[in-house]
Amino acid sequence: MKLPLFLCTLLVLAGAAHAEDIAQVLTRSQQMRLASLPATAAAEPAAVTLQADFERLRRELAPDEAVELRVVDGGTFAEAIADRTVVVNATVAALPEICRLFVIAHELGHVVQGHQAQRVKLYQRHIPGEVVQQQTDAVAGALGRDASRQAHRHEHAADGYAMRSLLAMGYSREDLLSMFFRLGHHGQTATHPGTGQRLAHLRMLDSETELALAGE
């Protein structure tokens, strides 16, 4: 099995680590990731737009006060780092409002649902105690498979959080489901389900919500 790039990077860090456990290696990886992303100046129009969207979602969803937004000029489209920083590319500001809010709410979903902490627990099950290169090599295949499955579950969960949040804010189901196509079609990767899979999952959640409401 070919290991996903993020796992290969972590195992390189792990191999270079001295007297660190895997939680410390993961924390260092996240810090390095955040430091590598070029920040957009706060006064730039794109940053102003996205910060306003972020503040609107903060008011509506009331996530932990420690969560912050960082708008960047490259290196990523959007991601949540260390369960406290939502990173969004400045180009997202050019998208329609519903798309911008969905992207940010999706990343907030990762934070609110504690996905980074869950990821750390998964790695700790495979690599308990101090990180040793021989140990990481032995579990790389199994860890890669489990980490990929978990990453897909997290993406679906974050999509569900974003959809429920925007429905509560008054956006329609039709607009939310059609909005997904505006974000572009992407195939499945080790860390993300494909666009078709994500859309099917949202439709399933939508149907379950309608059934639950009908039973009330």
Secondary structure per residue as TSV (DSSP state, phi and psi in degrees):
chain	resnum	aa	ss	phi	psi
A	1	M	-	360.0	131.2
A	2	K	-	-76.4	126.8
A	3	L	-	-76.1	141.7
A	4	P	-	-63.4	151.9
A	5	L	H	-57.9	-41.8
A	6	F	H	-61.7	-35.7
A	7	L	H	-73.0	-39.8
A	8	C	H	-58.9	-42.8
A	9	T	H	-61.6	-44.2
A	10	L	H	-63.6	-39.5
A	11	L	H	-70.2	-30.7
A	12	V	H	-64.8	-45.4
A	13	L	H	-61.1	-42.0
A	14	A	H	-62.2	-40.7
A	15	G	H	-65.3	-28.2
A	16	A	H	-89.0	-8.1
A	17	A	-	-72.8	151.5
A	18	H	S	-126.8	118.7
A	19	A	S	54.2	43.0
A	20	E	-	-118.8	148.0
A	21	D	B	-94.2	173.8
A	22	I	H	-67.4	-29.1
A	23	A	H	-63.2	-39.8
A	24	Q	H	-68.4	-38.0
A	25	V	H	-63.9	-43.7
A	26	L	H	-64.5	-41.2
A	27	T	H	-61.6	-43.5
A	28	R	H	-63.6	-38.9
A	29	S	H	-62.8	-42.9
A	30	Q	H	-65.7	-40.3
A	31	Q	H	-63.1	-42.3
A	32	M	H	-65.5	-39.4
A	33	R	H	-61.5	-47.6
A	34	L	H	-63.8	-41.0
A	35	A	H	-67.0	-24.2
A	36	S	H	-82.2	-11.4
A	37	L	S	-91.9	123.4
A	38	P	-	-74.1	118.1
A	39	A	B	-74.2	142.3
A	40	T	-	-84.4	139.5
A	41	A	-	-58.5	136.7
A	42	A	T	-60.3	-26.7
A	43	A	T	-82.3	-10.3
A	44	E	S	-64.0	141.9
A	45	P	H	-53.6	-40.5
A	46	A	H	-63.0	-42.4
A	47	A	H	-67.0	-38.5
A	48	V	H	-63.4	-44.4
A	49	T	H	-62.3	-47.9
A	50	L	H	-70.6	-34.0
A	51	Q	H	-66.0	-38.3
A	52	A	H	-64.1	-41.4
A	53	D	H	-62.1	-43.3
A	54	F	H	-62.1	-44.7
A	55	E	H	-65.2	-35.7
A	56	R	H	-62.8	-44.3
A	57	L	H	-66.7	-36.2
A	58	R	H	-60.0	-42.8
A	59	R	H	-66.2	-39.4
A	60	E	H	-76.8	-39.3
A	61	L	H	-104.0	-18.2
A	62	A	-	51.2	55.7
A	63	P	-	-72.0	176.3
A	64	D	-	-54.6	138.4
A	65	E	T	-61.3	-22.1
A	66	A	T	-74.3	-13.9
A	67	V	-	-69.9	135.6
A	68	E	E	-131.5	161.6
A	69	L	E	-107.9	137.8
A	70	R	E	-126.8	120.8
A	71	V	E	-93.2	131.2
A	72	V	E	-125.7	159.2
A	73	D	S	-91.6	-9.8
A	74	G	S	-176.1	177.7
A	75	G	S	93.3	-18.4
A	76	T	-	-165.7	161.4
A	77	F	S	-90.1	-53.3
A	78	A	E	-166.3	143.6
A	79	E	E	-163.8	160.5
A	80	A	E	-106.4	132.1
A	81	I	E	-119.7	125.0
A	82	A	T	60.4	27.0
A	83	D	T	54.7	29.0
A	84	R	T	-148.3	-16.0
A	85	T	E	-124.5	123.4
A	86	V	E	-95.3	120.4
A	87	V	E	-108.6	128.5
A	88	V	E	-134.4	135.5
A	89	N	E	-71.0	142.1
A	90	A	G	-58.3	-27.3
A	91	T	G	-65.6	-19.8
A	92	V	G	-63.1	-26.3
A	93	A	G	-61.1	-24.1
A	94	A	G	-80.7	-8.8
A	95	L	S	-78.5	160.3
A	96	P	-	-58.4	156.0
A	97	E	H	-53.2	-45.6
A	98	I	H	-62.3	-34.7
A	99	C	H	-68.8	-44.7
A	100	R	H	-60.7	-45.1
A	101	L	H	-65.8	-39.1
A	102	F	H	-64.0	-44.4
A	103	V	H	-59.9	-47.2
A	104	I	H	-69.1	-42.3
A	105	A	H	-63.3	-36.0
A	106	H	H	-59.0	-47.1
A	107	E	H	-67.9	-37.4
A	108	L	H	-60.6	-34.1
A	109	G	H	-59.5	-40.3
A	110	H	H	-60.8	-42.9
A	111	V	H	-67.8	-51.9
A	112	V	H	-61.5	-35.3
A	113	Q	T	-89.2	4.6
A	114	G	T	65.3	39.2
A	115	H	H	-67.9	-33.2
A	116	Q	H	-64.8	-41.6
A	117	A	H	-63.4	-38.2
A	118	Q	H	-66.3	-37.6
A	119	R	H	-63.5	-43.1
A	120	V	H	-60.4	-43.0
A	121	K	H	-61.8	-39.2
A	122	L	H	-61.7	-46.6
A	123	Y	H	-64.3	-37.0
A	124	Q	H	-66.4	-32.1
A	125	R	H	-64.4	-37.4
A	126	H	H	-83.3	-31.4
A	127	I	S	-129.9	75.2
A	128	P	-	-75.4	151.1
A	129	G	S	73.1	-158.6
A	130	E	B	-67.3	139.9
A	131	V	-	-73.3	127.8
A	132	V	-	-130.1	132.9
A	133	Q	H	-53.9	-43.5
A	134	Q	H	-60.5	-38.3
A	135	Q	H	-69.3	-42.5
A	136	T	H	-65.8	-37.3
A	137	D	H	-62.2	-38.7
A	138	A	H	-68.8	-30.0
A	139	V	H	-106.1	2.6
A	140	A	H	-55.8	-44.8
A	141	G	H	-63.9	-50.2
A	142	A	H	-65.1	-40.7
A	143	L	H	-64.4	-40.6
A	144	G	H	-60.1	-43.3
A	145	R	H	-66.2	-46.3
A	146	D	H	-66.1	-39.7
A	147	A	H	-66.1	-37.7
A	148	S	H	-66.6	-44.5
A	149	R	H	-61.8	-42.0
A	150	Q	H	-65.0	-42.2
A	151	A	H	-59.5	-40.0
A	152	H	H	-65.1	-42.3
A	153	R	H	-61.6	-40.7
A	154	H	H	-64.4	-39.8
A	155	E	H	-64.0	-43.4
A	156	H	H	-63.4	-40.7
A	157	A	H	-65.1	-40.0
A	158	A	H	-68.3	-37.2
A	159	D	H	-60.4	-45.0
A	160	G	H	-62.2	-41.1
A	161	Y	H	-61.7	-45.3
A	162	A	H	-64.0	-42.7
A	163	M	H	-64.0	-46.8
A	164	R	H	-61.9	-38.1
A	165	S	H	-65.0	-45.0
A	166	L	H	-73.9	-31.0
A	167	L	H	-62.2	-41.6
A	168	A	H	-66.2	-24.0
A	169	M	T	-86.9	-0.7
A	170	G	T	104.4	1.7
A	171	Y	-	-77.3	149.9
A	172	S	-	-85.3	156.0
A	173	R	H	-60.5	-40.9
A	174	E	H	-61.8	-44.6
A	175	D	H	-64.7	-38.9
A	176	L	H	-66.9	-43.1
A	177	L	H	-70.9	-38.8
A	178	S	H	-72.8	-27.9
A	179	M	H	-57.1	-32.6
A	180	F	H	-58.3	-34.2
A	181	F	H	-70.7	-25.3
A	182	R	H	-70.7	-20.6
A	183	L	T	-82.3	-4.4
A	184	G	-	93.3	156.4
A	185	H	-	-94.7	130.9
A	186	H	-	-132.2	139.7
A	187	G	-	-78.9	169.6
A	188	Q	-	-69.6	140.0
A	189	T	-	-127.4	-179.1
A	190	A	S	-64.1	-27.9
A	191	T	S	-107.3	-13.8
A	192	H	S	-136.3	136.5
A	193	P	-	-67.2	159.3
A	194	G	-	-69.7	163.3
A	195	T	H	-56.4	-42.4
A	196	G	H	-62.0	-41.0
A	197	Q	H	-65.3	-41.3
A	198	R	H	-67.0	-41.0
A	199	L	H	-66.2	-41.4
A	200	A	H	-62.0	-39.2
A	201	H	H	-65.7	-41.6
A	202	L	H	-63.6	-39.7
A	203	R	H	-65.2	-37.4
A	204	M	H	-63.9	-44.7
A	205	L	H	-62.4	-38.9
A	206	D	H	-62.8	-42.4
A	207	S	H	-65.5	-40.6
A	208	E	H	-64.8	-37.3
A	209	T	H	-65.5	-42.3
A	210	E	H	-63.9	-39.5
A	211	L	H	-65.7	-40.2
A	212	A	H	-65.6	-40.3
A	213	L	H	-68.1	-36.0
A	214	A	H	-67.6	-26.3
A	215	G	T	-85.6	-6.6
A	216	E	-	-76.9	360.0
